[in-house]
Amino acid sequence: MKGMREIRTRIRAVKNTAQITRAMELVASSKMKKAQDGALGSRAYACELAALLHAVTQQVSLENLHHPFLEARPVERRGVLFITPDKGLCGSLNQNLMKAVLRLPKNTQFVAVGNKGVQFLSRCKMHVLAHFNCPDRIRFRQVQAIVHFLVDAFSEKKIDTVEVLYPRFKNTLVQETVLRSLLPITDFETELQRLYEWMGAERPQTNANGTEFIIEPNGKEILERLPLLFLKKTLYQILLEAKASEHSARMVAMKGATENAENLIHTLQLEYNKARQAGITQEIVELAAGQQRN
C-alpha cells in the first residue's frame, strides 16, 4: 500500500505541473499572436525605408558627404547589442544566444537588452556598457533611448561597430540566432538585399534608372537625417522580431512540457492500476489461504 500512496502523490504532483504549463502555454500563445502580428506587419515599412535610403544615395553623391554612420574605420572594439528574454522557460532560445556570445572576441563591448543576457554577461565577466529593459509591448521611444546610447558610444569611439545579436523570427517553430551589423553602413546595395532576405520579402523590380524621388530641400540634408531614422526603425523591427521569437519558443516549450506531463500521468496511472490489482490479488490469496486452514 505504501507504493500505491507514493504513486498517487506523484500523479497529483504531475497533474499540478501540467495545469501550470498548460496555463503558461495559453498565455504565451496569446502574447505570441500579438508579437507575430507586430513583427510581420512592421516588415514592409522597414523594407521601404531601406529602399528609400538606397534610392537617395543613387541620386546624391556620397563623395562630399561625411557622415559618421557611413565611414568605415579600423575595428579595435566591437560593439554588440545583445537581446535576450527577461525570463526563461523558452526552450533552447537563450542557450543558443549564449553560445553565440562565447564565440565573440574577448574585447567585445556589450549593451544588454533583457535580464537573461545581462545575467549571463555578468557571470562570464564580459564588459557591459549598459543594460536596458524590454517589456512585452515595445514602444518606439524605448528604442530611441537604446539607439541614442549606441550612437553616442559609436561617435565617441568607445566602440567601432554596432552589431546586434538576437533571435530572428522565421516561424512559430523556428527562431534563428543572428549576428547582424548595423554600423557603419558601407554598402547600401548589400544592406538592402540582406534586409529583404532577412524579412522574407521579395525585392521589388524597378526599371533600369531606378525609382525617382523628388528631394527637398536638398539631397545632402536628407541623407544626413535618413541613416539615424533607418537605424531606429531597424532596431525597432529587430526588437519586435526578438519578442515574437521569445513568445513562440515559450509557447512551443510549454506545449511540449504539457504533453510530457500527460504522458507521464498515463504511465503512472498504469503503474498504479497494476499495483492496485496486485494488492487485491494478494488479499484474495491470503483470504483463500485462511479459509483453507480453517
MOLINPE-V412257 format. One record per residue. N is the residue number from 1. PHI is phi as a letter, one per 30 degrees, with the letter a starting at -180 (* if undefined). Layout:
BEGIN
n=N phi=PHI
n=N phi=PHI
END
This chain:
BEGIN
n=1 phi=*
n=2 phi=d
n=3 phi=d
n=4 phi=d
n=5 phi=d
n=6 phi=d
n=7 phi=d
n=8 phi=d
n=9 phi=d
n=10 phi=d
n=11 phi=d
n=12 phi=d
n=13 phi=d
n=14 phi=d
n=15 phi=d
n=16 phi=d
n=17 phi=d
n=18 phi=d
n=19 phi=d
n=20 phi=d
n=21 phi=d
n=22 phi=d
n=23 phi=d
n=24 phi=d
n=25 phi=d
n=26 phi=d
n=27 phi=d
n=28 phi=d
n=29 phi=d
n=30 phi=d
n=31 phi=d
n=32 phi=d
n=33 phi=d
n=34 phi=d
n=35 phi=d
n=36 phi=d
n=37 phi=d
n=38 phi=d
n=39 phi=d
n=40 phi=d
n=41 phi=d
n=42 phi=d
n=43 phi=d
n=44 phi=d
n=45 phi=d
n=46 phi=d
n=47 phi=d
n=48 phi=d
n=49 phi=d
n=50 phi=d
n=51 phi=d
n=52 phi=d
n=53 phi=d
n=54 phi=d
n=55 phi=d
n=56 phi=d
n=57 phi=d
n=58 phi=d
n=59 phi=c
n=60 phi=c
n=61 phi=d
n=62 phi=c
n=63 phi=d
n=64 phi=c
n=65 phi=c
n=66 phi=c
n=67 phi=c
n=68 phi=d
n=69 phi=d
n=70 phi=c
n=71 phi=c
n=72 phi=d
n=73 phi=b
n=74 phi=e
n=75 phi=c
n=76 phi=c
n=77 phi=b
n=78 phi=d
n=79 phi=c
n=80 phi=b
n=81 phi=d
n=82 phi=c
n=83 phi=c
n=84 phi=b
n=85 phi=d
n=86 phi=d
n=87 phi=b
n=88 phi=c
n=89 phi=h
n=90 phi=b
n=91 phi=i
n=92 phi=c
n=93 phi=d
n=94 phi=d
n=95 phi=d
n=96 phi=d
n=97 phi=d
n=98 phi=d
n=99 phi=d
n=100 phi=d
n=101 phi=d
n=102 phi=d
n=103 phi=d
n=104 phi=d
n=105 phi=d
n=106 phi=d
n=107 phi=d
n=108 phi=d
n=109 phi=c
n=110 phi=c
n=111 phi=c
n=112 phi=c
n=113 phi=b
n=114 phi=j
n=115 phi=d
n=116 phi=d
n=117 phi=d
n=118 phi=d
n=119 phi=d
n=120 phi=d
n=121 phi=d
n=122 phi=d
n=123 phi=d
n=124 phi=d
n=125 phi=h
n=126 phi=d
n=127 phi=d
n=128 phi=c
n=129 phi=d
n=130 phi=a
n=131 phi=b
n=132 phi=b
n=133 phi=c
n=134 phi=b
n=135 phi=d
n=136 phi=d
n=137 phi=c
n=138 phi=d
n=139 phi=c
n=140 phi=d
n=141 phi=d
n=142 phi=d
n=143 phi=d
n=144 phi=d
n=145 phi=d
n=146 phi=d
n=147 phi=d
n=148 phi=d
n=149 phi=d
n=150 phi=d
n=151 phi=d
n=152 phi=d
n=153 phi=d
n=154 phi=d
n=155 phi=d
n=156 phi=d
n=157 phi=i
n=158 phi=d
n=159 phi=b
n=160 phi=c
n=161 phi=b
n=162 phi=b
n=163 phi=b
n=164 phi=b
n=165 phi=c
n=166 phi=a
n=167 phi=d
n=168 phi=d
n=169 phi=d
n=170 phi=c
n=171 phi=a
n=172 phi=d
n=173 phi=c
n=174 phi=b
n=175 phi=b
n=176 phi=c
n=177 phi=d
n=178 phi=b
n=179 phi=c
n=180 phi=c
n=181 phi=d
n=182 phi=c
n=183 phi=b
n=184 phi=d
n=185 phi=c
n=186 phi=c
n=187 phi=b
n=188 phi=d
n=189 phi=d
n=190 phi=d
n=191 phi=d
n=192 phi=d
n=193 phi=d
n=194 phi=d
n=195 phi=d
n=196 phi=d
n=197 phi=d
n=198 phi=d
n=199 phi=d
n=200 phi=i
n=201 phi=c
n=202 phi=d
n=203 phi=d
n=204 phi=d
n=205 phi=d
n=206 phi=c
n=207 phi=d
n=208 phi=d
n=209 phi=d
n=210 phi=i
n=211 phi=d
n=212 phi=c
n=213 phi=b
n=214 phi=c
n=215 phi=c
n=216 phi=b
n=217 phi=d
n=218 phi=a
n=219 phi=d
n=220 phi=d
n=221 phi=d
n=222 phi=d
n=223 phi=d
n=224 phi=d
n=225 phi=c
n=226 phi=d
n=227 phi=e
n=228 phi=d
n=229 phi=d
n=230 phi=d
n=231 phi=d
n=232 phi=d
n=233 phi=d
n=234 phi=d
n=235 phi=d
n=236 phi=d
n=237 phi=d
n=238 phi=d
n=239 phi=d
n=240 phi=d
n=241 phi=d
n=242 phi=d
n=243 phi=d
n=244 phi=d
n=245 phi=d
n=246 phi=e
n=247 phi=d
n=248 phi=d
n=249 phi=d
n=250 phi=d
n=251 phi=d
n=252 phi=d
n=253 phi=d
n=254 phi=d
n=255 phi=d
n=256 phi=d
n=257 phi=d
n=258 phi=d
n=259 phi=d
n=260 phi=d
n=261 phi=d
n=262 phi=d
n=263 phi=d
n=264 phi=d
n=265 phi=d
n=266 phi=d
n=267 phi=d
n=268 phi=d
n=269 phi=d
n=270 phi=d
n=271 phi=d
n=272 phi=d
n=273 phi=d
n=274 phi=d
n=275 phi=d
n=276 phi=d
n=277 phi=d
n=278 phi=d
n=279 phi=d
n=280 phi=d
n=281 phi=d
n=282 phi=d
n=283 phi=d
n=284 phi=d
n=285 phi=d
n=286 phi=d
n=287 phi=d
n=288 phi=d
n=289 phi=d
n=290 phi=d
n=291 phi=d
n=292 phi=d
n=293 phi=d
n=294 phi=d
END
